[in-house]
Amino acid sequence: REDTFAREDIFAMADTFTGEENFAREENFARENRYSACFRINQDCIGDNTCSMQKKQNLILNIESSTTVCSASISGGARILAFRESMEERSHASILTVFIDEVMKETDKMFGDLSAVAVSRGPGSYTGLRIGVSVAKGICYGADLPLIAIDTLWLMAWKLIKMAGVTFQENSDLKETDMNISGNTAKSLSLLREADKDNLLLCPMIDARRMEVFTALFDTAGNLVKDTSAEIIDESSFGELNGKKILFFGDGADKCKDVLSHRKAVFIPGIYPSAKYMAELSANSFLESRFEDTAYFEPFYLKDFIATTPKNKIS
């Protein structure tokens, strides 16, 4: 039945969820579909026959749109099979479904060939998150797929760990030679390799306007040390952790570099959330059946949306 859905039909469904004026329609549509993707997977596995999901290659569509960067990838297990990314701001609504179409065509797959859809859950840009989650939910409904949500700050920490050669899994298929690490970033990452890891913390930061950031703290194994929060950064921030070396990264860290006075702060450029690094995280979630209730899932906005007044344009 999944294979009967044309790619155009599924994108048409997803596109109805991306406009701001249609947000209420997404909410209503979701609530009318009471059966979660997790329930459908369990029903497929009932009986002696091998579950249809287990017969697949665990192909997952990964979507990341939480910041100014927009990306999509197809992964098989821990390996990225196709990938697209754009750093053009405010282009998510126009390019995300294009990227998805391109990676599907590049891998010669239909949505019915997928095992799941994974999306970055936030925190991050209100509009970016809503676009990514809306498209992901539209595809999940259209192709009857489970939905996986990946924490955005954890994704950033995972990317840094991968780039530094410190992996959660020794059998990772993602090699450092595939990461295009710049000279400055490589120099900073060398500190991570040489450091006393018991006294080292990772601090991803996402810009939340002005001097506020979305942030959390992780150890070098990717374990959460301090819960996600919205923090207003000043010179006293993280003062209670002066005995620890902290690696700050992300677009939120860039603007805080001249403010933070932590004596062991190290700032690493070029780290942002990307679908290129979602493969292992989404694969692990799939194998552990950590699925969201597609009908009721919402992005992790962390704080309320604040509308801004457009700048006056010269006529």
C-alpha positions in Angstrom: 0.0 0.0 0.0 2.9 2.4 0.8 4.2 2.0 -2.8 1.0 3.3 -4.3 1.6 6.8 -2.9 3.2 8.9 -5.6 6.0 11.2 -4.5 4.0 14.2 -5.7 1.0 13.3 -3.6 3.0 13.0 -0.4 4.7 16.4 -1.0 1.4 17.9 -1.7 0.3 16.7 1.7 3.5 18.0 3.4 3.2 21.3 1.7 -0.2 22.0 3.2 1.5 22.0 6.6 4.3 24.5 5.9 2.5 27.8 5.6 1.9 29.8 8.8 -1.8 30.3 7.8 -2.2 26.5 7.7 -0.7 25.7 11.1 -4.2 25.2 12.6 -5.0 22.7 9.8 -1.9 20.7 10.8 -3.1 20.5 14.4 -6.6 19.4 13.4 -5.3 16.9 10.9 -3.1 15.4 13.5 -5.8 15.0 16.0 -8.1 13.2 13.6 -5.5 10.5 13.2 -5.5 8.8 16.6 -3.3 5.8 15.7 0.3 6.5 16.3 3.1 5.3 14.1 4.4 3.2 17.0 1.1 1.4 17.3 1.1 0.6 13.5 4.6 -0.9 13.8 3.6 -3.1 16.7 0.5 -4.3 14.8 2.7 -5.2 11.8 4.9 -7.3 14.0 2.1 -9.4 15.5 2.3 -13.1 14.5 4.9 -15.5 13.5 5.8 -13.8 10.2 8.9 -11.6 10.1 7.9 -7.9 10.6 7.8 -6.0 7.3 9.9 -3.3 8.8 12.7 -5.8 9.7 12.9 -6.9 6.1 13.9 -3.4 5.0 17.4 -1.9 5.1 16.4 0.5 7.9 16.4 3.4 5.4 15.7 6.7 7.2 14.9 10.1 5.8 16.6 12.7 8.1 15.4 16.3 8.2 17.2 19.2 10.0 15.7 22.7 9.9 16.2 24.1 13.4 18.6 27.0 12.5 19.4 29.1 9.4 20.9 25.9 7.9 18.5 23.5 6.2 19.4 19.9 5.3 18.1 16.5 4.4 19.7 13.1 4.1 18.9 9.4 3.4 20.7 7.0 5.7 21.0 3.3 5.8 22.1 2.2 9.2 24.9 4.6 10.3 25.8 5.4 6.7 24.7 8.5 4.8 23.6 7.6 1.3 22.5 11.0 0.0 22.7 14.5 1.4 21.7 18.1 0.6 22.3 21.2 2.6 21.8 25.0 2.2 22.9 27.9 4.4 20.7 30.4 2.7 18.6 32.0 5.4 14.8 31.9 5.3 14.7 29.4 2.5 13.5 26.3 4.4 9.9 26.4 3.1 11.0 26.6 -0.5 14.0 24.2 -0.5 13.3 21.5 2.1 10.9 19.4 -0.1 13.2 19.9 -3.1 16.1 18.5 -1.1 14.0 15.5 0.0 12.9 14.9 -3.6 16.6 15.0 -4.7 17.9 12.6 -2.1 15.0 10.2 -2.8 15.8 10.2 -6.5 19.6 9.9 -5.9 19.1 6.8 -3.9 16.4 5.5 -6.3 13.9 5.0 -3.5 10.2 5.6 -2.9 8.7 6.7 0.4 7.4 3.2 0.8 11.0 1.9 0.9 11.8 3.9 4.0 11.7 2.6 7.5 11.1 5.9 9.3 11.4 9.7 9.1 13.7 11.5 11.6 13.4 15.2 12.3 15.4 17.5 14.5 13.0 18.4 17.4 14.6 21.6 18.7 15.2 23.9 20.3 15.9 26.4 17.6 14.1 28.7 15.2 10.3 28.6 15.7 9.6 28.9 12.0 12.4 26.5 10.9 11.3 23.8 13.4 7.7 24.1 12.4 8.5 23.7 8.7 10.7 20.6 9.3 8.2 18.9 11.6 5.3 19.7 9.4 7.0 18.2 6.4 8.1 15.1 8.4 4.6 14.5 9.7 3.1 14.9 6.3 5.4 12.2 4.9 4.8 9.9 7.9 1.0 10.1 7.4 1.2 9.7 3.6 3.6 6.8 3.6 2.4 5.3 7.0 5.9 5.6 8.6 7.0 6.1 12.2 8.4 9.5 13.3 11.7 9.8 15.1 12.7 13.0 16.9 16.3 13.9 17.6 17.3 16.6 20.1 19.0 19.4 18.3 21.6 20.3 20.9 22.5 16.6 21.3 22.9 16.4 17.6 25.4 19.3 17.7 27.3 17.6 20.5 27.3 14.3 18.6 28.7 16.2 15.5 31.6 17.6 17.6 32.3 14.2 19.1 32.3 12.6 15.7 34.6 15.3 14.3 37.0 14.8 17.2 37.2 11.1 16.6 35.5 10.3 19.9 32.6 8.0 19.0 29.6 6.5 20.8 30.1 3.3 18.8 33.4 1.8 17.8 31.9 0.4 14.5 30.8 3.8 13.1 30.8 4.0 9.3 31.3 7.8 9.4 35.0 8.6 8.9 36.8 11.8 9.8 38.1 12.1 6.3 34.5 12.7 5.1 34.0 15.7 7.4 35.9 18.5 5.6 37.3 19.9 8.9 38.8 23.4 8.5 42.3 24.2 9.9 41.0 26.3 12.8 38.4 23.7 13.8 40.9 20.9 13.6 43.3 22.8 15.9 40.5 23.3 18.4 39.4 19.7 18.2 42.9 18.6 19.0 42.3 20.0 22.5 39.5 17.5 22.9 41.7 14.6 22.0 44.4 15.6 24.4 42.2 16.8 27.3 41.4 15.2 30.6 37.9 14.1 29.6 36.7 13.9 33.1 37.2 17.7 33.3 35.8 18.6 29.9 32.3 19.6 29.0 30.6 20.3 25.7 28.3 23.3 25.4 26.4 23.6 22.2 24.6 27.0 21.8 21.9 28.0 19.4 21.2 31.7 18.9 17.9 32.8 20.5 18.2 36.5 19.7 20.0 39.3 21.5 22.3 37.7 24.1 20.1 34.7 24.8 21.0 31.2 23.7 19.5 27.7 23.8 22.1 25.6 25.5 22.8 22.4 27.5 25.9 20.7 28.8 27.2 17.2 27.8 30.2 15.1 28.8 32.5 13.7 26.1 30.5 10.5 26.0 27.4 12.5 24.9 25.6 12.2 28.3 23.5 15.1 29.3 25.1 16.9 32.3 22.9 20.1 32.4 19.3 20.2 31.0 18.4 22.3 28.0 17.5 25.9 28.9 17.3 29.4 27.5 20.1 31.4 29.0 21.0 35.1 28.9 24.8 35.2 28.6 26.9 37.6 30.5 30.5 37.6 31.8 29.5 35.6 34.9 27.8 32.8 33.0 29.2 29.3 33.7 31.3 30.8 36.5 30.4 27.8 38.8 32.2 25.6 36.3 35.6 27.4 36.4 37.3 24.2 37.3 36.2 22.6 34.0 37.3 23.2 30.5 34.2 24.0 28.3 34.1 23.7 24.6 31.5 26.3 23.3 30.2 25.9 19.7 27.2 26.8 17.5 25.9 30.1 16.2 25.0 31.1 19.8 28.6 30.7 20.9 29.9 32.9 18.1 28.1 35.9 19.5 29.1 35.1 23.1 32.8 34.8 22.5 33.6 38.4 23.5 31.3 38.3 26.6 32.1 35.0 28.3 35.0 35.3 30.8 35.2 31.6 31.7 39.0 31.1 32.2 39.0 27.7 30.5 36.6 28.4 27.6 37.5 27.2 24.2 35.4 28.3 21.2 35.1 25.9 18.2 33.9 27.4 14.9 31.9 25.7 12.2 29.6 23.5 14.3 25.9 23.5 13.4 23.1 20.9 13.4 23.0 19.0 10.1 21.2 16.0 8.7 24.6 14.7 7.7 25.2 13.6 11.3 21.8 12.3 12.2 22.3 8.8 10.8 23.6 6.9 13.9 21.2 8.8 16.2 18.2 8.0 14.1 19.3 4.4 13.5 19.7 3.8 17.2 16.3 5.3 17.9 14.7 3.1 15.2 16.3 -0.1 16.6 15.1 0.8 20.1 11.6 1.7 18.8 11.8 5.2 20.2 9.0 6.6 18.0 6.9 9.7 18.6 3.1 9.8 18.5 2.8 11.5 15.1 -0.6 12.9 15.8 0.4 14.8 18.9 4.1 15.5 18.4 5.2 19.1 18.5 8.6 20.7 18.2 10.6 21.6 21.3 10.3 25.4 21.0 11.5 25.9 24.6 10.1 29.4 24.7 7.1 31.2 23.2 7.2 32.6 19.7 7.8 36.4 19.6 6.7 38.2 16.4 9.0 40.9 15.1 8.2 44.1 13.2 9.5 44.0 9.6 12.1 46.6 8.8 10.9 49.5 6.7 11.6 49.0 3.1 12.7 51.7 0.8 10.0 52.2 -1.8 
